[in-house]
Amino acid sequence: MIPGAVLGWDMGAALAMAQALGTDTLIAAELLPEIEAVMVRKLNEQIGEGHG
């Protein structure tokens, strides 16, 4: 954990949520890391803009 930065998602929780929503967990396991990378990058950009 780093104050003022997002490092990633809890993939166990994300996969559990996908399963609870009825999504194929194999597909979720393939797609979530790509989605996570974009979200982390964008969130950290927004956090950086707020501190600049």
C-alpha positions, -999 to +999 in steps of 0.1 A: +000+000+000+013+034-010-005+066+003-018+085-027-016+057-052-036+027-064-015-005-069-042-029-080-074-048-073-081-077-051-084-103-078-099-129-055-127-105-047-131-095-083-134-131-094-158-139-066-180-110-077-178-122-114-190-156-103-218-142-081-230-122-111-230-154-132-200-144-154-178-172-167-148-170-143-124-182-169-133-153-191-132-129-161-097-142-152-085-135-188-100-100-190-097-086-155-059-080-156-062-059-187-091-039-173-072-035-140-041-022-157-060+006-175-080+015-144-050+016-121-031+038-146-061+062-151-068+064-113-032+072-106-032+099-133-062+115-116-046+113-082-015+129-096-035+157-111-051+164-077-017+167-060-001+189-087 
